[in-house]
């Protein structure tokens, strides 16, 4: 058991560090040690030069439930991507999906506010966005490469686990239909678009192996 735990930590330590970091930051914001409104993303403010939330918003969470769901999902899908892409590329996937996905979502909110009005204006000008799900959405899409009929590296987890993890993550973090929250859906689309670029990279790179 100890050997298995040690092996898991060695092969998925980036995911573990991300989970611990999110938990510590949640404790800090809950205790009032960090200003959530300054670090969370307000789309209109971001597009007018307040860039700091692009780096910080996807490390914050609104509640224990919010944090628990995102971290559990990351612990399910994160190791799949980390094993396939390696520690460095996986780190880049998470960060680029969090930053780039957030920026893309801000532009999507601006577009929807100007073309459709209504509640989209409020989501663009008066609603703070936070949560790691935007980065996790990118990880989910990037990890879809494991579903392709490739020659998997030996370090890769079992194929059935990959499929199960991917399906679970999609169900949880990429909702569609009338029950989906529009603001969250836009954020997830932003992260997923960045993940798609990594998916294309992963499928082409590993097909040549």
Secondary structure, DSSP 8 states (H G I E B T S, - for coil): -HHHHHHHHHHSHHHHHHHHHHHHHHHHHHTTSS-HHHHSEEHHHHTTT--HHHHHGGG--SSHHHHHHHHHHHHHHHHHHHHHH-HHHHHHHHHHHHHHHHHHHHHHHHHHHHHH-THHHHHHHT-EE--THHHHHHHHHHHGGGGSS----TTS--HHHHHHHHHHHHHHHS--STTS-HHHHHHHHHHHHHHHHHHHHHHHHHHT-
